Amino acid sequence: MTIYVLKKPDCSECFRAGFIVSKKIGGAVLRNRIKRIIKEILRKSDIKLTGSIDALFIVNRGTEGKDLKELKKELKNNLSLFNNN
């Protein structure tokens, strides 16, 4: 999974996230399931992203084979780099 982050000075305390899952990864049902799982992990994550951040999550091949724990671990490791606390 690739994450691009843009820190903006103009907005106060707003976090926006975008998700890209290629059509090369399964059908629409699988792609939407992957997006829902990532959104839920972000919602329940103990890492709180603060400040004006736009994040773009690009899901690569191989992600569809991972289970929930592996995805959560990967996201937490990547998002800890952008934690402002």
C-alpha atoms as an extended CHARMM CRD file, in Angstrom:
* protein
*
        85  EXT
         1         1  MET       CA              0.0000000000        0.0000000000        0.0000000000  PROA      1               0.0000000000
         2         2  THR       CA              1.2410000000        3.4550000000       -0.8800000000  PROA      2               0.0000000000
         3         3  ILE       CA              0.2400000000        6.5450000000        1.0830000000  PROA      3               0.0000000000
         4         4  TYR       CA              0.6950000000       10.0990000000       -0.1400000000  PROA      4               0.0000000000
         5         5  VAL       CA              0.2440000000       12.8620000000        2.4320000000  PROA      5               0.0000000000
         6         6  LEU       CA             -0.1320000000       16.5680000000        1.8290000000  PROA      6               0.0000000000
         7         7  LYS       CA              0.0250000000       18.9450000000        4.7710000000  PROA      7               0.0000000000
         8         8  LYS       CA             -1.9490000000       22.1270000000        4.1280000000  PROA      8               0.0000000000
         9         9  PRO       CA             -1.5250000000       25.3160000000        6.1420000000  PROA      9               0.0000000000
        10        10  ASP       CA             -4.8830000000       26.8620000000        5.1930000000  PROA      10              0.0000000000
        11        11  CYS       CA             -7.3810000000       24.5130000000        6.8820000000  PROA      11              0.0000000000
        12        12  SER       CA             -7.4850000000       24.1040000000       10.6350000000  PROA      12              0.0000000000
        13        13  GLU       CA             -7.7400000000       20.5560000000       11.9640000000  PROA      13              0.0000000000
        14        14  CYS       CA             -9.3020000000       18.8490000000        8.9500000000  PROA      14              0.0000000000
        15        15  PHE       CA             -8.2840000000       15.3740000000        7.8070000000  PROA      15              0.0000000000
        16        16  ARG       CA             -9.3850000000       14.1020000000        4.4110000000  PROA      16              0.0000000000
        17        17  ALA       CA             -8.6970000000       10.6720000000        2.9740000000  PROA      17              0.0000000000
        18        18  GLY       CA             -8.9940000000        9.3390000000       -0.5550000000  PROA      18              0.0000000000
        19        19  PHE       CA             -8.8070000000        5.7280000000       -1.6530000000  PROA      19              0.0000000000
        20        20  ILE       CA             -7.6870000000        4.2380000000       -4.9640000000  PROA      20              0.0000000000
        21        21  VAL       CA             -8.0790000000        0.5430000000       -5.7050000000  PROA      21              0.0000000000
        22        22  SER       CA             -7.1770000000       -0.5090000000       -9.2450000000  PROA      22              0.0000000000
        23        23  LYS       CA             -9.5280000000       -2.5290000000      -11.4190000000  PROA      23              0.0000000000
        24        24  LYS       CA             -6.7110000000       -5.0540000000      -11.6400000000  PROA      24              0.0000000000
        25        25  ILE       CA             -7.6650000000       -6.1310000000       -8.1170000000  PROA      25              0.0000000000
        26        26  GLY       CA            -10.7130000000       -8.3910000000       -8.3320000000  PROA      26              0.0000000000
        27        27  GLY       CA            -14.2410000000       -7.2540000000       -9.0140000000  PROA      27              0.0000000000
        28        28  ALA       CA            -16.1520000000       -4.2750000000       -7.6920000000  PROA      28              0.0000000000
        29        29  VAL       CA            -17.2930000000       -6.1530000000       -4.5880000000  PROA      29              0.0000000000
        30        30  LEU       CA            -13.7080000000       -6.9570000000       -3.5520000000  PROA      30              0.0000000000
        31        31  ARG       CA            -12.4650000000       -3.4140000000       -4.2880000000  PROA      31              0.0000000000
        32        32  ASN       CA            -15.2640000000       -1.8710000000       -2.2210000000  PROA      32              0.0000000000
        33        33  ARG       CA            -14.6230000000       -4.3520000000        0.6000000000  PROA      33              0.0000000000
        34        34  ILE       CA            -10.9470000000       -3.3440000000        0.7020000000  PROA      34              0.0000000000
        35        35  LYS       CA            -11.9370000000        0.3440000000        0.8960000000  PROA      35              0.0000000000
        36        36  ARG       CA            -14.4260000000       -0.3530000000        3.6980000000  PROA      36              0.0000000000
        37        37  ILE       CA            -11.8110000000       -2.2900000000        5.6720000000  PROA      37              0.0000000000
        38        38  ILE       CA             -9.2510000000        0.5100000000        5.3490000000  PROA      38              0.0000000000
        39        39  LYS       CA            -11.8250000000        3.1380000000        6.3740000000  PROA      39              0.0000000000
        40        40  GLU       CA            -12.7880000000        1.0810000000        9.4200000000  PROA      40              0.0000000000
        41        41  ILE       CA             -9.1450000000        0.6090000000       10.4400000000  PROA      41              0.0000000000
        42        42  LEU       CA             -8.6090000000        4.3790000000       10.1690000000  PROA      42              0.0000000000
        43        43  ARG       CA            -11.7470000000        5.0650000000       12.1850000000  PROA      43              0.0000000000
        44        44  LYS       CA            -10.8210000000        2.6660000000       15.0020000000  PROA      44              0.0000000000
        45        45  SER       CA             -7.0790000000        3.3380000000       14.9480000000  PROA      45              0.0000000000
        46        46  ASP       CA             -5.4180000000        4.6290000000       18.0830000000  PROA      46              0.0000000000
        47        47  ILE       CA             -3.1960000000        6.8460000000       15.9260000000  PROA      47              0.0000000000
        48        48  LYS       CA             -4.9860000000       10.1470000000       15.5590000000  PROA      48              0.0000000000
        49        49  LEU       CA             -3.8760000000       12.3080000000       12.6690000000  PROA      49              0.0000000000
        50        50  THR       CA             -4.2360000000       15.9500000000       13.5770000000  PROA      50              0.0000000000
        51        51  GLY       CA             -3.7260000000       19.0870000000       11.5920000000  PROA      51              0.0000000000
        52        52  SER       CA             -4.5110000000       19.9000000000        7.9980000000  PROA      52              0.0000000000
        53        53  ILE       CA             -3.7430000000       16.6600000000        6.2100000000  PROA      53              0.0000000000
        54        54  ASP       CA             -4.9260000000       15.1810000000        2.9280000000  PROA      54              0.0000000000
        55        55  ALA       CA             -4.0390000000       11.5020000000        2.5840000000  PROA      55              0.0000000000
        56        56  LEU       CA             -4.3120000000        9.3510000000       -0.5290000000  PROA      56              0.0000000000
        57        57  PHE       CA             -4.2390000000        5.5880000000       -0.0110000000  PROA      57              0.0000000000
        58        58  ILE       CA             -3.3000000000        3.6060000000       -3.1300000000  PROA      58              0.0000000000
        59        59  VAL       CA             -3.8770000000       -0.1100000000       -2.7730000000  PROA      59              0.0000000000
        60        60  ASN       CA             -1.3960000000       -2.2980000000       -4.6490000000  PROA      60              0.0000000000
        61        61  ARG       CA             -1.7440000000       -5.8690000000       -5.7940000000  PROA      61              0.0000000000
        62        62  GLY       CA             -1.2870000000       -8.4130000000       -3.0410000000  PROA      62              0.0000000000
        63        63  THR       CA             -3.4110000000       -6.4700000000       -0.5950000000  PROA      63              0.0000000000
        64        64  GLU       CA             -6.4800000000       -8.5470000000       -1.3680000000  PROA      64              0.0000000000
        65        65  GLY       CA             -4.7510000000      -11.6090000000        0.0720000000  PROA      65              0.0000000000
        66        66  LYS       CA             -3.9540000000      -10.0110000000        3.4220000000  PROA      66              0.0000000000
        67        67  ASP       CA             -6.1500000000      -10.4660000000        6.4350000000  PROA      67              0.0000000000
        68        68  LEU       CA             -7.4110000000       -7.7150000000        8.7230000000  PROA      68              0.0000000000
        69        69  LYS       CA             -4.5320000000       -7.9460000000       11.2180000000  PROA      69              0.0000000000
        70        70  GLU       CA             -1.8790000000       -7.6270000000        8.5160000000  PROA      70              0.0000000000
        71        71  LEU       CA             -3.6130000000       -4.6050000000        6.9570000000  PROA      71              0.0000000000
        72        72  LYS       CA             -3.9890000000       -2.9570000000       10.3520000000  PROA      72              0.0000000000
        73        73  LYS       CA             -0.3090000000       -3.4780000000       11.1600000000  PROA      73              0.0000000000
        74        74  GLU       CA              0.7930000000       -2.0890000000        7.7820000000  PROA      74              0.0000000000
        75        75  LEU       CA             -1.4380000000        0.9840000000        8.1040000000  PROA      75              0.0000000000
        76        76  LYS       CA             -0.3300000000        1.6910000000       11.6730000000  PROA      76              0.0000000000
        77        77  ASN       CA              3.3340000000        1.4850000000       10.6800000000  PROA      77              0.0000000000
        78        78  ASN       CA              2.8420000000        3.8220000000        7.7340000000  PROA      78              0.0000000000
        79        79  LEU       CA              0.6000000000        6.2880000000        9.5760000000  PROA      79              0.0000000000
        80        80  SER       CA              2.8860000000        6.5350000000       12.5950000000  PROA      80              0.0000000000
        81        81  LEU       CA              5.2930000000        8.4790000000       10.3640000000  PROA      81              0.0000000000
        82        82  PHE       CA              2.7190000000       11.2570000000        9.9640000000  PROA      82              0.0000000000
        83        83  ASN       CA              1.5120000000       11.3890000000       13.5600000000  PROA      83              0.0000000000
        84        84  ASN       CA              1.7670000000       14.9380000000       14.9190000000  PROA      84              0.0000000000
        85        85  ASN       CA              1.4340000000       13.9920000000       18.6060000000  PROA      85              0.0000000000
